[in-house]
C-alpha cells in the first residue's frame, strides 16, 4: 500500500489517542500506553468474546436478519496460523490465545467471524443453495474464487453494518485494523515479489503498524501457509471494496443492500458496478 495511505491511518490513530487523553509522548509511546490499558486479560478473553458475540447476534436480529436461533462458542487454540477461525460446521470460533487482544479487537472478531460476518453469510448462502434460489457456486468460499474478497470484506464491515462503531476508541481500532491489514499486504509483496526474509520484513511491519516485533512475526506466519497465504489481499481489498459501496447506502436502502450483497456472488468490481437501490 502507498505510504500516504498508511500515514492516513497513523494520523487517525494519533487524533483518537489525543481525544482519549493519551498525549505527551511519541505516537508509539502514547499508543503503547493506550493498548496496555485496553488489553483484555488472557483468562477473560473467551468470556468477553462470548458476550460480544451475543450482543452482535441481538443487533443482527434487530436490524438485519432473524438470527436469534444461531450462535457460536469461542474455543481457545494455540500454535495456529490465524488469530480466529469460523468453524461453521461445529459452530465454534477458534481463537488463537497466543496473541494479545483488546476489547475492540474482540469486538471486531465477533462481527467478522460470527454476526453479521461469516456465520450469517454462510448460513444465508447454505439455505439459498438448498432451496434452489442460488446457484451451487454461491456456497463456495475458496482461495481460488474471485468472491473471496467480498466474503472477507462483508465480515470486516460488520461493525459498520450494525452501527456499532462507538466513539474514538472504536475509531482508533478501525484505523489500526486497516493499517495492519495493509501492512500484511506489503509484507506479502516484500516476501513473495522482492524475496525479502521474515527477519528483514518484521522490523518494517512492526514500526509502521505499531506492533511489537514478536507479535508482528507471529501474525505474519500465515504468509508461508499454503492455504491461508493467498487470502492476504482479500482482507484489505475486500474491506475497502465493500466499505466504498457501503458509504453510498442510505439508511432506507440498507435492507435492499444486505439482500443484494449476502444473496449474490460478487467481485469487488461487480459489487460497485451493479449495486442499485430498489
For each residue, the residues with C-beta under 8 A, 3 or more apart:
1: 5 6 182 183 185 186 236
2: 5 6
3: 6 7
4: 7 8
5: 1 2 8 9 182
6: 1 2 3 9 10 179 182 183 208
7: 3 4 10 11
8: 4 5 11 12
9: 5 6 12 13 175 176 178 179 182
10: 6 7 13 14 27 175 179 208 210
11: 7 8 14 15
12: 8 9 15 16 171 172 175
13: 9 10 16 17 27 31 172 175 176 179 210
14: 10 11 17 18 27 30
15: 11 12 18 19
16: 12 13 19 20 168 169 171 172 175
17: 13 14 20 22 23 27 30 31 34 172
18: 14 15 21 22 23
19: 15 16 168
20: 16 17 34 168 169 172
21: 18
22: 17 18 30 31 33 34
23: 17 18 30
24: 30
25: 29 30 33
26: 29 30
27: 10 13 14 17 30 31 210
28: 31 32 210
29: 25 26 32 33
30: 14 17 22 23 24 25 26 27 33 34
31: 13 17 22 27 28 34 35 210
32: 28 29 35 36 210
33: 22 25 29 30 36 37
34: 17 20 22 30 31 37 38 172
35: 31 32 38 39 102
36: 32 33 39
37: 33 34
38: 34 35 102 103 104 169
39: 35 36 100 101 102
40: 44 45 48 101 102 103 106
41: 44 45
42: 45 97
43:
44: 40 41 47 48
45: 40 41 42 48 49 76 95 97 101 106
46: 49 50 74 75 76 95
47: 44 50 51
48: 40 44 45 51 52 103 106
49: 45 46 52 53 74 93 95 106 109 110
50: 46 47 53 54 73 74
51: 47 48 54 55
52: 48 49 55 56 106 107 110
53: 49 50 56 57 71 72 74 93 110 114 115
54: 50 51 57 58 71
55: 51 52 58 59 110
56: 52 53 59 60 110 111 114 115 116 158 162 164
57: 53 54 60 61 67 68 70 71 114 115
58: 54 55 61 62 68
59: 55 56 62 63 64 115 162 163 164
60: 56 57 63 64 65 67 115 116 120 162
61: 57 58 64 65 66 67 68
62: 58 59
63: 59 60 162 163 254
64: 59 60 61 67 116 120 161 162 258
65: 60 61 116 120 124 258
66: 61 69
67: 57 60 61 64 70 115 120 123
68: 57 58 61
69: 66
70: 57 67 91 119 120 123
71: 53 54 57 91 114
72: 53 86 91 92 93 113 114 119
73: 50 91 92 93
74: 46 49 50 53 92 93 95
75: 46 92 93 94 95
76: 45 46 94 95 97
77: 80 94 95 96 97
78: 96 97 98
79: 98
80: 77 85 94 96
81: 221 222 225 228
82: 85 94 96 222 228
83: 95 96 99 109 219
84: 93 94 95 96 109 112 113
85: 80 82 93 94 113
86: 72 93 113 114 117 118 119 122
87: 90 91 92 93 94
88: 91 118 119 122 123
89:
90: 87
91: 70 71 72 73 87 88 119
92: 72 73 74 75 87
93: 49 53 72 73 74 75 84 85 86 87 109 113 114
94: 75 76 77 80 82 84 85 87
95: 45 46 49 74 75 76 77 83 84 109
96: 77 78 80 82 83 84 99
97: 42 45 76 77 78
98: 78 79 218
99: 83 96 215 218 219
100: 39 215
101: 39 40 45 105 106 109
102: 35 38 39 40 105 106 173
103: 38 40 48 106 107
104: 38 107 108 169 170 172 173 176
105: 101 102 108 109 173 177
106: 40 45 48 49 52 101 102 103 109 110
107: 52 103 104 110 111 159 164 170 173
108: 104 105 111 112 156 158 159 173 177
109: 49 83 84 93 95 101 105 106 112 113
110: 49 52 53 55 56 106 107 113 114 115
111: 56 107 108 114 115 116 117 155 158 159 161 162 164
112: 84 108 109 117 118 155 156 158
113: 72 84 85 86 93 109 110 117 118 119 155
114: 53 56 57 71 72 86 93 110 111 117 118 119 120
115: 53 56 57 59 60 67 110 111 119 120 158 162
116: 56 60 64 65 111 120 121 154 158 161 162
117: 86 111 112 113 114 120 121 154 155 156 158
118: 86 88 112 113 114 121 122 151 155
119: 70 72 86 88 91 113 114 115 122 123
120: 60 64 65 67 70 114 115 116 117 123 124 262
121: 116 117 118 124 125 151 154 155 262
122: 86 88 118 119 125 126 139 141
123: 67 70 88 119 120 126 127
124: 65 120 121 127 128 262 263
125: 121 122 128 129 134 138 139 262
126: 122 123 129 130 139
127: 123 124 130 131
128: 124 125 131 133 134 138 263
129: 125 126 132 134 135 136 138 139
130: 126 127
131: 127 128 134
132: 129
133: 128
134: 125 128 129 131 138 139 263
135: 129 138 265
136: 129 139 140
137: 140 145 265
138: 125 128 129 134 135 264 265
139: 122 125 126 129 134 136
140: 136 137 145 147
141: 122 145 147 148 151
142: 145 148
143: 148 227 230 231
144:
145: 137 140 141 142 148
146: 149 267
147: 140 141 150 151 265 266 267
148: 141 142 143 145 151 152 231 234 238
149: 146 152 153 233 234 237 238 241 267 268
150: 147 153 154 238 241 242 261 266 267 268 271
151: 118 121 141 147 148 154 155 234 238
152: 148 149 155 156 231 234 235 238 239
153: 149 150 156 157 234 237 238 239 240 241 242 243 268
154: 116 117 121 150 151 157 158 238 242 261 262
155: 111 112 113 117 118 121 151 152 158
156: 108 112 117 152 153 177 181 235 238 239 242 243
157: 153 154 160 161 239 242 243 246
158: 56 108 111 112 115 116 117 154 155 161 162 164
159: 107 108 111 162 164 165 170 174
160: 157 163 164 165 243 246
161: 64 111 116 157 158 246 254 258
162: 56 59 60 63 64 111 115 116 158 159
163: 59 63 160
164: 56 59 107 111 158 159 160 170
165: 159 160 170 171 174
166: 169 170
167: 170 171
168: 16 19 20 171 172
169: 16 20 38 104 166 172 173
170: 104 107 159 164 165 166 167 173 174
171: 12 16 165 167 168 174 175
172: 12 13 16 17 20 34 104 168 169 175 176
173: 102 104 105 107 108 169 170 176 177
174: 159 165 170 171 177 178
175: 9 10 12 13 16 171 172 178 179
176: 9 13 104 172 173 179 180 210
177: 105 108 156 173 174 180 181
178: 9 174 175 181 182 236 239
179: 6 9 10 13 175 176 182 183 208 209 210
180: 176 177 183 184 209 211 219
181: 156 177 178 184 185 235 236 239
182: 1 5 6 9 178 179 185 186 236
183: 1 6 179 180 186 187 205 208 209
184: 180 181 187 188 205 219 220 223 232 235 236
185: 1 181 182 188 189 232 233 236 237
186: 1 182 183 189 190 204 205
187: 183 184 190 191 201 204 205 220 223
188: 184 185 191 192 223 229 232 233
189: 185 186 192 193 194
190: 186 187 193 194 196 200 201 204
191: 187 188 194 195 196 197 198 201 223
192: 188 189 223
193: 189 190
194: 189 190 191
195: 191
196: 190 191 200 201
197: 191 200 201
198: 191 201 202 217 220 223
199: 202
200: 190 196 197 203 204
201: 187 190 191 196 197 198 204 205 220
202: 198 199 205 206 213 216 217 220
203: 200 206 207 213
204: 186 187 190 200 201 207 208
205: 183 184 186 187 201 202 208 209 211 216 220
206: 202 203 209 211 212 213 216
207: 203 204
208: 6 10 179 183 204 205
209: 179 180 183 205 206 216
210: 10 13 27 28 31 32 176 179
211: 180 205 206 215 216 219
212: 206 215 216
213: 202 203 206 216 217
214: 217 218
215: 99 100 211 212 218 219
216: 202 205 206 209 211 212 213 219 220
217: 198 202 213 214 220 221
218: 98 99 214 215 221
219: 83 99 180 184 211 215 216 222
220: 184 187 198 201 202 205 216 217 223
221: 81 217 218 224 225
222: 81 82 219 225 228 229 231 232
223: 184 187 188 191 192 198 220 229 232
224: 221 229
225: 81 221 222 228 229
226: 229
227: 143 230
228: 81 82 222 225 231
229: 188 222 223 224 225 226 232
230: 143 227 233 234
231: 143 148 152 222 228 234 235
232: 184 185 188 222 223 229 235 236
233: 149 185 188 230 236 237
234: 148 149 151 152 153 230 231 237 238
235: 152 156 181 184 231 232 238 239
236: 1 178 181 182 184 185 232 233 239 240
237: 149 153 185 233 234 240 241 268
238: 148 149 150 151 152 153 154 156 234 235 241 242 268
239: 152 153 156 157 178 181 235 236 242 243
240: 153 236 237 243 244
241: 149 150 153 237 238 244 245 268 271 272
242: 150 153 154 156 157 238 239 245 246 261 268 271
243: 153 156 157 160 239 240 246 247
244: 240 241 247 248 272
245: 241 242 248 249 257 271 272 275
246: 157 160 161 242 243 249 257
247: 243 244
248: 244 245 275
249: 245 246 253 254 257 277
250: 253 254 277
251: 254
252:
253: 249 250 256 257 277 278
254: 63 161 249 250 251 257 258
255: 258 259
256: 253 259 260 277 278
257: 245 246 249 253 254 260 261 275 277
258: 64 65 161 254 255 261 262
259: 255 256 262 263
260: 256 257 263 264 275
261: 150 154 242 257 258 264 266 271 275
262: 120 121 124 125 154 258 259
263: 124 128 134 259 260
264: 138 260 261
265: 135 137 138 147
266: 147 150 261 270 271 274
267: 146 147 149 150 270 271
268: 149 150 153 237 238 241 242 271 272
269: 272 273
270: 266 267 273 274
271: 150 241 242 245 261 266 267 268 274 275
272: 241 244 245 268 269 275
273: 269 270
274: 266 270 271
275: 245 248 257 260 261 271 272
276:
277: 249 250 253 256 257
278: 253 256
